Amino acid sequence: MIDLYSWHTSNGRKVSIALEELEIRYRVFPVDITQGEQKERAFLEVSPNGKIPAIVDRDGGDRIRVPENDDPIPLPGGRS
Ligand SMILES: N[C@@H](CCC(=O)N[C@@H](CS)C(=O)NCC(=O)O)C(=O)O
């Protein structure tokens, strides 16, 4: 299961689109960047630069964080 931390922006939506297209199960945790939630400690543990979108991959027992970055979207199983 993928945890997607995101908000209603074009950058946020593109990860949802990729996950949908790849038929990867995920759940969404809204991070309201208009209210400063991206700067809260809990979210900074996921995305240290305080930007959405970010994902956490909990499959396989490990917790793999993929914070916001400018690379092509990295997804589990080597898909991008
Ligand atoms: N490089 C990222 C962009 C990430 C980004 O700029 N996120 C913005 C929202 S679209 C953000 O989190 N802004 C909040 C802030 O900078 O405090 C991508 O292409 O997805």
PDB file of the backbone (N, CA, C, O) and the ligand in Angstrom, with CONECT records:
HET    LIG  A 101      20
ATOM      1  N   MET A   1       0.842  -1.193   0.000  1.00  0.00           N
ATOM      2  CA  MET A   1       0.000   0.000   0.000  1.00  0.00           C
ATOM      3  C   MET A   1       0.879   1.246   0.000  1.00  0.00           C
ATOM      4  O   MET A   1       1.849   1.352   0.750  1.00  0.00           O
ATOM      5  N   ILE A   2       0.511   2.173  -0.856  1.00  0.00           N
ATOM      6  CA  ILE A   2       1.216   3.448  -0.944  1.00  0.00           C
ATOM      7  C   ILE A   2       0.424   4.506  -0.175  1.00  0.00           C
ATOM      8  O   ILE A   2      -0.797   4.599  -0.306  1.00  0.00           O
ATOM      9  N   ASP A   3       1.120   5.286   0.613  1.00  0.00           N
ATOM     10  CA  ASP A   3       0.516   6.465   1.230  1.00  0.00           C
ATOM     11  C   ASP A   3       0.951   7.672   0.414  1.00  0.00           C
ATOM     12  O   ASP A   3       2.143   7.945   0.276  1.00  0.00           O
ATOM     13  N   LEU A   4      -0.018   8.385  -0.120  1.00  0.00           N
ATOM     14  CA  LEU A   4       0.270   9.574  -0.917  1.00  0.00           C
ATOM     15  C   LEU A   4      -0.103  10.812  -0.122  1.00  0.00           C
ATOM     16  O   LEU A   4      -1.253  10.987   0.283  1.00  0.00           O
ATOM     17  N   TYR A   5       0.881  11.664   0.095  1.00  0.00           N
ATOM     18  CA  TYR A   5       0.675  12.942   0.778  1.00  0.00           C
ATOM     19  C   TYR A   5       0.613  14.009  -0.302  1.00  0.00           C
ATOM     20  O   TYR A   5       1.583  14.233  -1.026  1.00  0.00           O
ATOM     21  N   SER A   6      -0.533  14.663  -0.403  1.00  0.00           N
ATOM     22  CA  SER A   6      -0.707  15.528  -1.557  1.00  0.00           C
ATOM     23  C   SER A   6      -1.769  16.585  -1.292  1.00  0.00           C
ATOM     24  O   SER A   6      -2.423  16.604  -0.249  1.00  0.00           O
ATOM     25  N   TRP A   7      -1.912  17.468  -2.287  1.00  0.00           N
ATOM     26  CA  TRP A   7      -2.942  18.505  -2.224  1.00  0.00           C
ATOM     27  C   TRP A   7      -3.426  18.757  -3.643  1.00  0.00           C
ATOM     28  O   TRP A   7      -2.861  18.229  -4.600  1.00  0.00           O
ATOM     29  N   HIS A   8      -4.477  19.565  -3.778  1.00  0.00           N
ATOM     30  CA  HIS A   8      -5.122  19.786  -5.076  1.00  0.00           C
ATOM     31  C   HIS A   8      -4.338  20.772  -5.937  1.00  0.00           C
ATOM     32  O   HIS A   8      -4.814  21.868  -6.233  1.00  0.00           O
ATOM     33  N   THR A   9      -3.152  20.379  -6.328  1.00  0.00           N
ATOM     34  CA  THR A   9      -2.354  21.187  -7.250  1.00  0.00           C
ATOM     35  C   THR A   9      -1.991  20.288  -8.425  1.00  0.00           C
ATOM     36  O   THR A   9      -2.145  19.069  -8.358  1.00  0.00           O
ATOM     37  N   SER A  10      -1.506  20.904  -9.502  1.00  0.00           N
ATOM     38  CA  SER A  10      -1.148  20.077 -10.658  1.00  0.00           C
ATOM     39  C   SER A  10      -0.020  19.112 -10.303  1.00  0.00           C
ATOM     40  O   SER A  10      -0.026  17.965 -10.749  1.00  0.00           O
ATOM     41  N   ASN A  11       0.946  19.565  -9.506  1.00  0.00           N
ATOM     42  CA  ASN A  11       2.020  18.656  -9.102  1.00  0.00           C
ATOM     43  C   ASN A  11       1.481  17.527  -8.231  1.00  0.00           C
ATOM     44  O   ASN A  11       1.929  16.385  -8.329  1.00  0.00           O
ATOM     45  N   GLY A  12       0.530  17.854  -7.393  1.00  0.00           N
ATOM     46  CA  GLY A  12      -0.070  16.821  -6.563  1.00  0.00           C
ATOM     47  C   GLY A  12      -0.862  15.823  -7.386  1.00  0.00           C
ATOM     48  O   GLY A  12      -0.799  14.617  -7.145  1.00  0.00           O
ATOM     49  N   ARG A  13      -1.598  16.323  -8.346  1.00  0.00           N
ATOM     50  CA  ARG A  13      -2.462  15.441  -9.141  1.00  0.00           C
ATOM     51  C   ARG A  13      -1.667  14.489 -10.032  1.00  0.00           C
ATOM     52  O   ARG A  13      -2.133  13.390 -10.329  1.00  0.00           O
ATOM     53  N   LYS A  14      -0.486  14.895 -10.456  1.00  0.00           N
ATOM     54  CA  LYS A  14       0.221  14.030 -11.412  1.00  0.00           C
ATOM     55  C   LYS A  14       0.615  12.687 -10.788  1.00  0.00           C
ATOM     56  O   LYS A  14       0.687  11.674 -11.483  1.00  0.00           O
ATOM     57  N   VAL A  15       0.872  12.686  -9.469  1.00  0.00           N
ATOM     58  CA  VAL A  15       1.194  11.408  -8.831  1.00  0.00           C
ATOM     59  C   VAL A  15      -0.063  10.540  -8.731  1.00  0.00           C
ATOM     60  O   VAL A  15      -0.006   9.329  -8.942  1.00  0.00           O
ATOM     61  N   SER A  16      -1.191  11.164  -8.410  1.00  0.00           N
ATOM     62  CA  SER A  16      -2.449  10.398  -8.391  1.00  0.00           C
ATOM     63  C   SER A  16      -2.717   9.781  -9.756  1.00  0.00           C
ATOM     64  O   SER A  16      -3.118   8.621  -9.851  1.00  0.00           O
ATOM     65  N   ILE A  17      -2.496  10.558 -10.809  1.00  0.00           N
ATOM     66  CA  ILE A  17      -2.737  10.056 -12.160  1.00  0.00           C
ATOM     67  C   ILE A  17      -1.825   8.860 -12.451  1.00  0.00           C
ATOM     68  O   ILE A  17      -2.268   7.851 -13.000  1.00  0.00           O
ATOM     69  N   ALA A  18      -0.534   8.985 -12.075  1.00  0.00           N
ATOM     70  CA  ALA A  18       0.400   7.887 -12.324  1.00  0.00           C
ATOM     71  C   ALA A  18      -0.013   6.635 -11.562  1.00  0.00           C
ATOM     72  O   ALA A  18       0.014   5.535 -12.114  1.00  0.00           O
ATOM     73  N   LEU A  19      -0.394   6.793 -10.300  1.00  0.00           N
ATOM     74  CA  LEU A  19      -0.792   5.632  -9.497  1.00  0.00           C
ATOM     75  C   LEU A  19      -2.055   4.990 -10.072  1.00  0.00           C
ATOM     76  O   LEU A  19      -2.173   3.766 -10.117  1.00  0.00           O
ATOM     77  N   GLU A  20      -2.984   5.819 -10.504  1.00  0.00           N
ATOM     78  CA  GLU A  20      -4.208   5.280 -11.110  1.00  0.00           C
ATOM     79  C   GLU A  20      -3.885   4.528 -12.400  1.00  0.00           C
ATOM     80  O   GLU A  20      -4.376   3.420 -12.619  1.00  0.00           O
ATOM     81  N   GLU A  21      -3.075   5.121 -13.232  1.00  0.00           N
ATOM     82  CA  GLU A  21      -2.741   4.488 -14.517  1.00  0.00           C
ATOM     83  C   GLU A  21      -2.015   3.171 -14.316  1.00  0.00           C
ATOM     84  O   GLU A  21      -2.205   2.227 -15.082  1.00  0.00           O
ATOM     85  N   LEU A  22      -1.177   3.109 -13.278  1.00  0.00           N
ATOM     86  CA  LEU A  22      -0.424   1.886 -12.999  1.00  0.00           C
ATOM     87  C   LEU A  22      -1.221   0.891 -12.153  1.00  0.00           C
ATOM     88  O   LEU A  22      -0.754  -0.208 -11.853  1.00  0.00           O
ATOM     89  N   GLU A  23      -2.441   1.305 -11.775  1.00  0.00           N
ATOM     90  CA  GLU A  23      -3.324   0.459 -10.972  1.00  0.00           C
ATOM     91  C   GLU A  23      -2.656   0.020  -9.675  1.00  0.00           C
ATOM     92  O   GLU A  23      -2.760  -1.133  -9.259  1.00  0.00           O
ATOM     93  N   ILE A  24      -1.973   0.962  -9.054  1.00  0.00           N
ATOM     94  CA  ILE A  24      -1.337   0.717  -7.758  1.00  0.00           C
ATOM     95  C   ILE A  24      -2.277   1.215  -6.666  1.00  0.00           C
ATOM     96  O   ILE A  24      -2.764   2.344  -6.720  1.00  0.00           O
ATOM     97  N   ARG A  25      -2.527   0.356  -5.668  1.00  0.00           N
ATOM     98  CA  ARG A  25      -3.416   0.744  -4.572  1.00  0.00           C
ATOM     99  C   ARG A  25      -2.734   1.793  -3.708  1.00  0.00           C
ATOM    100  O   ARG A  25      -1.550   1.683  -3.389  1.00  0.00           O
ATOM    101  N   TYR A  26      -3.500   2.808  -3.337  1.00  0.00           N
ATOM    102  CA  TYR A  26      -2.933   3.851  -2.493  1.00  0.00           C
ATOM    103  C   TYR A  26      -4.027   4.528  -1.704  1.00  0.00           C
ATOM    104  O   TYR A  26      -5.210   4.461  -2.038  1.00  0.00           O
ATOM    105  N   ARG A  27      -3.594   5.178  -0.654  1.00  0.00           N
ATOM    106  CA  ARG A  27      -4.524   6.000   0.117  1.00  0.00           C
ATOM    107  C   ARG A  27      -3.937   7.396   0.208  1.00  0.00           C
ATOM    108  O   ARG A  27      -2.721   7.585   0.197  1.00  0.00           O
ATOM    109  N   VAL A  28      -4.832   8.365   0.296  1.00  0.00           N
ATOM    110  CA  VAL A  28      -4.417   9.767   0.227  1.00  0.00           C
ATOM    111  C   VAL A  28      -4.486  10.415   1.607  1.00  0.00           C
ATOM    112  O   VAL A  28      -5.466  10.272   2.337  1.00  0.00           O
ATOM    113  N   PHE A  29      -3.430  11.119   1.932  1.00  0.00           N
ATOM    114  CA  PHE A  29      -3.392  11.947   3.134  1.00  0.00           C
ATOM    115  C   PHE A  29      -3.273  13.399   2.674  1.00  0.00           C
ATOM    116  O   PHE A  29      -2.198  13.831   2.256  1.00  0.00           O
ATOM    117  N   PRO A  30      -4.364  14.150   2.748  1.00  0.00           N
ATOM    118  CA  PRO A  30      -4.313  15.542   2.290  1.00  0.00           C
ATOM    119  C   PRO A  30      -3.359  16.377   3.150  1.00  0.00           C
ATOM    120  O   PRO A  30      -3.361  16.284   4.377  1.00  0.00           O
ATOM    121  N   VAL A  31      -2.560  17.179   2.486  1.00  0.00           N
ATOM    122  CA  VAL A  31      -1.673  18.133   3.169  1.00  0.00           C
ATOM    123  C   VAL A  31      -2.063  19.504   2.636  1.00  0.00           C
ATOM    124  O   VAL A  31      -1.701  19.869   1.517  1.00  0.00           O
ATOM    125  N   ASP A  32      -2.796  20.253   3.434  1.00  0.00           N
ATOM    126  CA  ASP A  32      -3.330  21.542   2.979  1.00  0.00           C
ATOM    127  C   ASP A  32      -2.213  22.581   2.988  1.00  0.00           C
ATOM    128  O   ASP A  32      -1.895  23.168   4.022  1.00  0.00           O
ATOM    129  N   ILE A  33      -1.626  22.794   1.810  1.00  0.00           N
ATOM    130  CA  ILE A  33      -0.502  23.736   1.746  1.00  0.00           C
ATOM    131  C   ILE A  33      -0.971  25.183   1.869  1.00  0.00           C
ATOM    132  O   ILE A  33      -0.150  26.081   2.056  1.00  0.00           O
ATOM    133  N   THR A  34      -2.281  25.423   1.766  1.00  0.00           N
ATOM    134  CA  THR A  34      -2.785  26.793   1.970  1.00  0.00           C
ATOM    135  C   THR A  34      -2.873  27.134   3.459  1.00  0.00           C
ATOM    136  O   THR A  34      -2.999  28.298   3.837  1.00  0.00           O
ATOM    137  N   GLN A  35      -2.802  26.092   4.295  1.00  0.00           N
ATOM    138  CA  GLN A  35      -2.866  26.296   5.751  1.00  0.00           C
ATOM    139  C   GLN A  35      -1.526  26.015   6.427  1.00  0.00           C
ATOM    140  O   GLN A  35      -1.431  26.016   7.654  1.00  0.00           O
ATOM    141  N   GLY A  36      -0.501  25.776   5.628  1.00  0.00           N
ATOM    142  CA  GLY A  36       0.831  25.550   6.195  1.00  0.00           C
ATOM    143  C   GLY A  36       1.080  24.150   6.727  1.00  0.00           C
ATOM    144  O   GLY A  36       2.052  23.924   7.448  1.00  0.00           O
ATOM    145  N   GLU A  37       0.207  23.203   6.378  1.00  0.00           N
ATOM    146  CA  GLU A  37       0.386  21.855   6.918  1.00  0.00           C
ATOM    147  C   GLU A  37       1.664  21.190   6.416  1.00  0.00           C
ATOM    148  O   GLU A  37       2.146  20.232   7.020  1.00  0.00           O
ATOM    149  N   GLN A  38       2.217  21.698   5.304  1.00  0.00           N
ATOM    150  CA  GLN A  38       3.452  21.117   4.763  1.00  0.00           C
ATOM    151  C   GLN A  38       4.664  21.415   5.640  1.00  0.00           C
ATOM    152  O   GLN A  38       5.732  20.833   5.449  1.00  0.00           O
ATOM    153  N   LYS A  39       4.497  22.315   6.595  1.00  0.00           N
ATOM    154  CA  LYS A  39       5.606  22.676   7.497  1.00  0.00           C
ATOM    155  C   LYS A  39       5.464  22.017   8.869  1.00  0.00           C
ATOM    156  O   LYS A  39       6.270  22.261   9.767  1.00  0.00           O
ATOM    157  N   GLU A  40       4.438  21.183   9.024  1.00  0.00           N
ATOM    158  CA  GLU A  40       4.252  20.511  10.314  1.00  0.00           C
ATOM    159  C   GLU A  40       5.222  19.343  10.443  1.00  0.00           C
ATOM    160  O   GLU A  40       5.576  18.693   9.459  1.00  0.00           O
ATOM    161  N   ARG A  41       5.641  19.095  11.678  1.00  0.00           N
ATOM    162  CA  ARG A  41       6.689  18.110  11.934  1.00  0.00           C
ATOM    163  C   ARG A  41       6.369  16.734  11.335  1.00  0.00           C
ATOM    164  O   ARG A  41       7.237  16.103  10.732  1.00  0.00           O
ATOM    165  N   ALA A  42       5.152  16.280  11.498  1.00  0.00           N
ATOM    166  CA  ALA A  42       4.791  14.942  11.013  1.00  0.00           C
ATOM    167  C   ALA A  42       5.006  14.830   9.509  1.00  0.00           C
ATOM    168  O   ALA A  42       5.476  13.806   9.014  1.00  0.00           O
ATOM    169  N   PHE A  43       4.657  15.891   8.788  1.00  0.00           N
ATOM    170  CA  PHE A  43       4.852  15.827   7.337  1.00  0.00           C
ATOM    171  C   PHE A  43       6.319  15.996   6.969  1.00  0.00           C
ATOM    172  O   PHE A  43       6.785  15.384   6.009  1.00  0.00           O
ATOM    173  N   LEU A  44       7.050  16.808   7.707  1.00  0.00           N
ATOM    174  CA  LEU A  44       8.473  16.994   7.404  1.00  0.00           C
ATOM    175  C   LEU A  44       9.262  15.699   7.566  1.00  0.00           C
ATOM    176  O   LEU A  44      10.327  15.546   6.968  1.00  0.00           O
ATOM    177  N   GLU A  45       8.752  14.764   8.369  1.00  0.00           N
ATOM    178  CA  GLU A  45       9.406  13.455   8.477  1.00  0.00           C
ATOM    179  C   GLU A  45       9.263  12.674   7.175  1.00  0.00           C
ATOM    180  O   GLU A  45      10.094  11.823   6.857  1.00  0.00           O
ATOM    181  N   VAL A  46       8.209  12.969   6.430  1.00  0.00           N
ATOM    182  CA  VAL A  46       7.996  12.317   5.137  1.00  0.00           C
ATOM    183  C   VAL A  46       8.717  13.082   4.031  1.00  0.00           C
ATOM    184  O   VAL A  46       9.367  12.484   3.174  1.00  0.00           O
ATOM    185  N   SER A  47       8.600  14.380   4.057  1.00  0.00           N
ATOM    186  CA  SER A  47       9.143  15.231   3.006  1.00  0.00           C
ATOM    187  C   SER A  47       9.919  16.373   3.650  1.00  0.00           C
ATOM    188  O   SER A  47       9.359  17.437   3.914  1.00  0.00           O
ATOM    189  N   PRO A  48      11.215  16.151   3.904  1.00  0.00           N
ATOM    190  CA  PRO A  48      11.992  17.115   4.693  1.00  0.00           C
ATOM    191  C   PRO A  48      12.025  18.530   4.133  1.00  0.00           C
ATOM    192  O   PRO A  48      12.250  19.472   4.894  1.00  0.00           O
ATOM    193  N   ASN A  49      11.811  18.716   2.844  1.00  0.00           N
ATOM    194  CA  ASN A  49      11.811  20.098   2.335  1.00  0.00           C
ATOM    195  C   ASN A  49      10.407  20.715   2.379  1.00  0.00           C
ATOM    196  O   ASN A  49      10.206  21.836   1.912  1.00  0.00           O
ATOM    197  N   GLY A  50       9.449  19.990   2.934  1.00  0.00           N
ATOM    198  CA  GLY A  50       8.131  20.558   3.153  1.00  0.00           C
ATOM    199  C   GLY A  50       7.333  20.814   1.893  1.00  0.00           C
ATOM    200  O   GLY A  50       6.584  21.787   1.809  1.00  0.00           O
ATOM    201  N   LYS A  51       7.493  19.939   0.913  1.00  0.00           N
ATOM    202  CA  LYS A  51       6.733  20.097  -0.322  1.00  0.00           C
ATOM    203  C   LYS A  51       5.984  18.810  -0.646  1.00  0.00           C
ATOM    204  O   LYS A  51       6.455  17.701  -0.392  1.00  0.00           O
ATOM    205  N   ILE A  52       4.797  19.006  -1.220  1.00  0.00           N
ATOM    206  CA  ILE A  52       4.047  17.875  -1.747  1.00  0.00           C
ATOM    207  C   ILE A  52       4.324  17.815  -3.253  1.00  0.00           C
ATOM    208  O   ILE A  52       4.752  18.825  -3.811  1.00  0.00           O
ATOM    209  N   PRO A  53       4.110  16.713  -3.926  1.00  0.00           N
ATOM    210  CA  PRO A  53       3.640  15.432  -3.407  1.00  0.00           C
ATOM    211  C   PRO A  53       4.791  14.602  -2.850  1.00  0.00           C
ATOM    212  O   PRO A  53       5.948  14.789  -3.226  1.00  0.00           O
ATOM    213  N   ALA A  54       4.453  13.682  -1.949  1.00  0.00           N
ATOM    214  CA  ALA A  54       5.420  12.732  -1.410  1.00  0.00           C
ATOM    215  C   ALA A  54       4.679  11.422  -1.175  1.00  0.00           C
ATOM    216  O   ALA A  54       3.477  11.411  -0.910  1.00  0.00           O
ATOM    217  N   ILE A  55       5.416  10.322  -1.278  1.00  0.00           N
ATOM    218  CA  ILE A  55       4.776   9.035  -1.029  1.00  0.00           C
ATOM    219  C   ILE A  55       5.597   8.222  -0.038  1.00  0.00           C
ATOM    220  O   ILE A  55       6.811   8.393   0.080  1.00  0.00           O
ATOM    221  N   VAL A  56       4.907   7.335   0.667  1.00  0.00           N
ATOM    222  CA  VAL A  56       5.553   6.353   1.536  1.00  0.00           C
ATOM    223  C   VAL A  56       5.063   4.987   1.088  1.00  0.00           C
ATOM    224  O   VAL A  56       3.861   4.731   1.024  1.00  0.00           O
ATOM    225  N   ASP A  57       6.011   4.115   0.779  1.00  0.00           N
ATOM    226  CA  ASP A  57       5.687   2.759   0.351  1.00  0.00           C
ATOM    227  C   ASP A  57       5.797   1.838   1.556  1.00  0.00           C
ATOM    228  O   ASP A  57       6.890   1.648   2.091  1.00  0.00           O
ATOM    229  N   ARG A  58       4.695   1.270   1.985  1.00  0.00           N
ATOM    230  CA  ARG A  58       4.684   0.401   3.158  1.00  0.00           C
ATOM    231  C   ARG A  58       4.651  -1.077   2.785  1.00  0.00           C
ATOM    232  O   ARG A  58       4.581  -1.933   3.667  1.00  0.00           O
ATOM    233  N   ASP A  59       4.699  -1.384   1.509  1.00  0.00           N
ATOM    234  CA  ASP A  59       4.685  -2.782   1.089  1.00  0.00           C
ATOM    235  C   ASP A  59       5.999  -3.450   1.460  1.00  0.00           C
ATOM    236  O   ASP A  59       7.046  -2.803   1.477  1.00  0.00           O
ATOM    237  N   GLY A  60       5.948  -4.741   1.758  1.00  0.00           N
ATOM    238  CA  GLY A  60       7.151  -5.492   2.059  1.00  0.00           C
ATOM    239  C   GLY A  60       7.658  -5.294   3.466  1.00  0.00           C
ATOM    240  O   GLY A  60       8.750  -5.755   3.798  1.00  0.00           O
ATOM    241  N   GLY A  61       6.888  -4.615   4.306  1.00  0.00           N
ATOM    242  CA  GLY A  61       7.275  -4.466   5.700  1.00  0.00           C
ATOM    243  C   GLY A  61       8.169  -3.276   5.966  1.00  0.00           C
ATOM    244  O   GLY A  61       8.248  -2.801   7.099  1.00  0.00           O
ATOM    245  N   ASP A  62       8.849  -2.785   4.932  1.00  0.00           N
ATOM    246  CA  ASP A  62       9.704  -1.624   5.133  1.00  0.00           C
ATOM    247  C   ASP A  62       8.901  -0.361   4.862  1.00  0.00           C
ATOM    248  O   ASP A  62       7.845  -0.394   4.230  1.00  0.00           O
ATOM    249  N   ARG A  63       9.422   0.735   5.349  1.00  0.00           N
ATOM    250  CA  ARG A  63       8.781   2.036   5.122  1.00  0.00           C
ATOM    251  C   ARG A  63       9.741   2.853   4.277  1.00  0.00           C
ATOM    252  O   ARG A  63      10.750   3.355   4.772  1.00  0.00           O
ATOM    253  N   ILE A  64       9.418   2.981   3.001  1.00  0.00           N
ATOM    254  CA  ILE A  64      10.302   3.681   2.079  1.00  0.00           C
ATOM    255  C   ILE A  64       9.689   5.030   1.752  1.00  0.00           C
ATOM    256  O   ILE A  64       8.592   5.113   1.200  1.00  0.00           O
ATOM    257  N   ARG A  65      10.409   6.082   2.101  1.00  0.00           N
ATOM    258  CA  ARG A  65       9.909   7.425   1.839  1.00  0.00           C
ATOM    259  C   ARG A  65      10.417   7.914   0.494  1.00  0.00           C
ATOM    260  O   ARG A  65      11.588   7.731   0.164  1.00  0.00           O
ATOM    261  N   VAL A  66       9.542   8.532  -0.278  1.00  0.00           N
ATOM    262  CA  VAL A  66       9.939   9.170  -1.529  1.00  0.00           C
ATOM    263  C   VAL A  66       9.432  10.605  -1.463  1.00  0.00           C
ATOM    264  O   VAL A  66       8.321  10.904  -1.901  1.00  0.00           O
ATOM    265  N   PRO A  67      10.264  11.494  -0.910  1.00  0.00           N
ATOM    266  CA  PRO A  67       9.828  12.884  -0.802  1.00  0.00           C
ATOM    267  C   PRO A  67       9.789  13.569  -2.149  1.00  0.00           C
ATOM    268  O   PRO A  67      10.279  13.049  -3.151  1.00  0.00           O
ATOM    269  N   GLU A  68       9.196  14.741  -2.148  1.00  0.00           N
ATOM    270  CA  GLU A  68       9.126  15.546  -3.365  1.00  0.00           C
ATOM    271  C   GLU A  68      10.510  15.711  -3.950  1.00  0.00           C
ATOM    272  O   GLU A  68      11.474  15.945  -3.222  1.00  0.00           O
ATOM    273  N   ASN A  69      10.614  15.590  -5.258  1.00  0.00           N
ATOM    274  CA  ASN A  69      11.881  15.847  -5.947  1.00  0.00           C
ATOM    275  C   ASN A  69      11.568  16.118  -7.412  1.00  0.00           C
ATOM    276  O   ASN A  69      10.418  16.020  -7.840  1.00  0.00           O
ATOM    277  N   ASP A  70      12.590  16.456  -8.167  1.00  0.00           N
ATOM    278  CA  ASP A  70      12.372  16.802  -9.569  1.00  0.00           C
ATOM    279  C   ASP A  70      12.651  15.650 -10.514  1.00  0.00           C
ATOM    280  O   ASP A  70      12.632  15.829 -11.732  1.00  0.00           O
ATOM    281  N   ASP A  71      12.909  14.476  -9.974  1.00  0.00           N
ATOM    282  CA  ASP A  71      13.157  13.312 -10.816  1.00  0.00           C
ATOM    283  C   ASP A  71      11.843  12.760 -11.353  1.00  0.00           C
ATOM    284  O   ASP A  71      10.774  13.087 -10.835  1.00  0.00           O
ATOM    285  N   PRO A  72      11.914  11.924 -12.389  1.00  0.00           N
ATOM    286  CA  PRO A  72      10.697  11.224 -12.806  1.00  0.00           C
ATOM    287  C   PRO A  72      10.124  10.472 -11.618  1.00  0.00           C
ATOM    288  O   PRO A  72      10.869  10.003 -10.758  1.00  0.00           O
ATOM    289  N   ILE A  73       8.822  10.357 -11.567  1.00  0.00           N
ATOM    290  CA  ILE A  73       8.161   9.788 -10.414  1.00  0.00           C
ATOM    291  C   ILE A  73       8.650   8.366 -10.156  1.00  0.00           C
ATOM    292  O   ILE A  73       8.403   7.474 -10.968  1.00  0.00           O
ATOM    293  N   PRO A  74       9.355   8.136  -9.016  1.00  0.00           N
ATOM    294  CA  PRO A  74       9.799   6.777  -8.707  1.00  0.00           C
ATOM    295  C   PRO A  74       8.682   6.001  -8.017  1.00  0.00           C
ATOM    296  O   PRO A  74       8.070   6.494  -7.071  1.00  0.00           O
ATOM    297  N   LEU A  75       8.427   4.822  -8.479  1.00  0.00           N
ATOM    298  CA  LEU A  75       7.363   4.014  -7.910  1.00  0.00           C
ATOM    299  C   LEU A  75       7.887   2.620  -7.595  1.00  0.00           C
ATOM    300  O   LEU A  75       8.915   2.208  -8.132  1.00  0.00           O
ATOM    301  N   PRO A  76       7.193   1.899  -6.737  1.00  0.00           N
ATOM    302  CA  PRO A  76       7.635   0.565  -6.346  1.00  0.00           C
ATOM    303  C   PRO A  76       7.825  -0.348  -7.554  1.00  0.00           C
ATOM    304  O   PRO A  76       7.175  -0.183  -8.586  1.00  0.00           O
ATOM    305  N   GLY A  77       8.716  -1.299  -7.405  1.00  0.00           N
ATOM    306  CA  GLY A  77       8.953  -2.262  -8.472  1.00  0.00           C
ATOM    307  C   GLY A  77       9.783  -1.706  -9.600  1.00  0.00           C
ATOM    308  O   GLY A  77       9.832  -2.293 -10.681  1.00  0.00           O
ATOM    309  N   GLY A  78      10.438  -0.583  -9.370  1.00  0.00           N
ATOM    310  CA  GLY A  78      11.300  -0.009 -10.388  1.00  0.00           C
ATOM    311  C   GLY A  78      10.552   0.749 -11.457  1.00  0.00           C
ATOM    312  O   GLY A  78      11.154   1.225 -12.420  1.00  0.00           O
ATOM    313  N   ARG A  79       9.239   0.869 -11.300  1.00  0.00           N
ATOM    314  CA  ARG A  79       8.481   1.617 -12.303  1.00  0.00           C
ATOM    315  C   ARG A  79       8.672   3.097 -12.070  1.00  0.00           C
ATOM    316  O   ARG A  79       8.799   3.542 -10.929  1.00  0.00           O
ATOM    317  N   SER A  80       8.693   3.853 -13.138  1.00  0.00           N
ATOM    318  CA  SER A  80       8.774   5.305 -12.985  1.00  0.00           C
ATOM    319  C   SER A  80       8.066   5.983 -14.138  1.00  0.00           C
ATOM    320  O   SER A  80       8.019   7.211 -14.197  1.00  0.00           O
TER     321      SER A  80
HETATM  322  N1  LIG A 101       9.165  19.299  -8.073  1.00  0.00           N
HETATM  323  C1  LIG A 101       7.850  19.042  -7.586  1.00  0.00           C
HETATM  324  C2  LIG A 101       7.184  20.335  -7.188  1.00  0.00           C
HETATM  325  C3  LIG A 101       6.809  20.314  -5.774  1.00  0.00           C
HETATM  326  C4  LIG A 101       6.141  21.613  -5.368  1.00  0.00           C
HETATM  327  O1  LIG A 101       6.519  22.681  -5.836  1.00  0.00           O
HETATM  328  N2  LIG A 101       5.127  21.473  -4.509  1.00  0.00           N
HETATM  329  C5  LIG A 101       4.391  22.632  -4.078  1.00  0.00           C
HETATM  330  C6  LIG A 101       2.905  22.481  -4.409  1.00  0.00           C
HETATM  331  S1  LIG A 101       2.634  22.192  -6.134  1.00  0.00           S
HETATM  332  C7  LIG A 101       4.472  22.766  -2.571  1.00  0.00           C
HETATM  333  O2  LIG A 101       4.525  21.777  -1.864  1.00  0.00           O
HETATM  334  N3  LIG A 101       4.456  23.992  -2.097  1.00  0.00           N
HETATM  335  C8  LIG A 101       4.417  24.272  -0.695  1.00  0.00           C
HETATM  336  C9  LIG A 101       5.600  25.072  -0.224  1.00  0.00           C
HETATM  337  O3  LIG A 101       6.552  25.298  -1.010  1.00  0.00           O
HETATM  338  O4  LIG A 101       5.590  25.465   0.945  1.00  0.00           O
HETATM  339  C10 LIG A 101       7.054  18.334  -8.616  1.00  0.00           C
HETATM  340  O5  LIG A 101       7.310  18.523  -9.816  1.00  0.00           O
HETATM  341  O6  LIG A 101       6.149  17.608  -8.246  1.00  0.00           O
CONECT  322  323
CONECT  323  322  324  339
CONECT  324  323  325
CONECT  325  324  326
CONECT  326  325  327  328
CONECT  327  326
CONECT  328  326  329
CONECT  329  328  330  332
CONECT  330  329  331
CONECT  331  330
CONECT  332  329  333  334
CONECT  333  332
CONECT  334  332  335
CONECT  335  334  336
CONECT  336  335  337  338
CONECT  337  336
CONECT  338  336
CONECT  339  323  340  341
CONECT  340  339
CONECT  341  339
END
